[in-house]
Amino acid sequence: MSEKTASLPDDQPDEISVLRKQLAISLKFHHSKTLAKLPKELAIQTLMEVWNACHPEIATKISASEISEDVPVTKESTIYL
């Protein structure tokens, strides 16, 4: 028996491309007035916060590593905030 690999034709977009386009359309047509009022950096930061809220398992790992790097610890392992 030979294994056949299913591949997408070149004219059929992959799922990631479709999801990206759906997000772009949603932002443009449903949130354009809000985005126009925000600085770009704040809009991007907000998008990252929403993405992190949708992926708590990844956000928790990132937060834990950021916290451990930012908290000063003495030789006696005392944490000073």
N, C-alpha and C positions, 0 to 999 in steps of 0.2 A: 504494500500500500504506500502511496505517496502522500505526503502532507501538502495540503494547499494552504497558502497564506492569503487571507483576505486583505486586500489593499484598497484604499480609497482611490477612485479616479481623480485625476488632477483637477477636474472642475468641481469636485465636491469638497467643501471646506471641512477641516477637522473640528472636533468639539470645542477645543480651546479658542479657536478663531471665532466660532459662532458665539460663544459666551462673552468674549471680549467685545465683539460688535454689539451684542445685546446690552452690555453694560454701558458702552459709549452712547448708544441711542437713548437709553434711559436717562443718563446724566444730561445729555444735550437737550432732550425734549421735555423732561419732567423737572429738571433741577437747574436749568441754565440761568434763571434769574438769581437764584441763591449763589451759584458759582460766580456769577458776575460781580457780586458784592463782596466776595472774599478774596484776600490775597492768595496767590498761587500756593505759597508755602503752607498756609493754614488749611487750604482745601486738600492738599496732598497729605498733610498730617492727619486730618480728619478721616480721609480714606484709609490710611494705615491703621488708625484706631478701630474703624469698623471692620477691616480685614482681620485684625487681631482678635476682635470679639467673636468673629465667625470661626476662628481657629484657636480656641483656648489652649489646646495641648502644645502648640508652638509658642504662643505668647507667654505661657507660664515658663517654658524653658528659657526664653529670651530674658524675661523679667528676672528670673533667678540668677542668671549669669551676670546681668547688669548690676543687680544689687550686690552680689558678692564682690564685684570688682570696685564698686564705688564706696563701700563701707570700710572706713579705716580700722585696721586691727593692729593692736600692739603686740609685742613679743609674748605677753602673757595671755594672748587671745582675748583681750578685752575689746569689745566693740564700742567705739565712741560715735555718737550721732551728732 
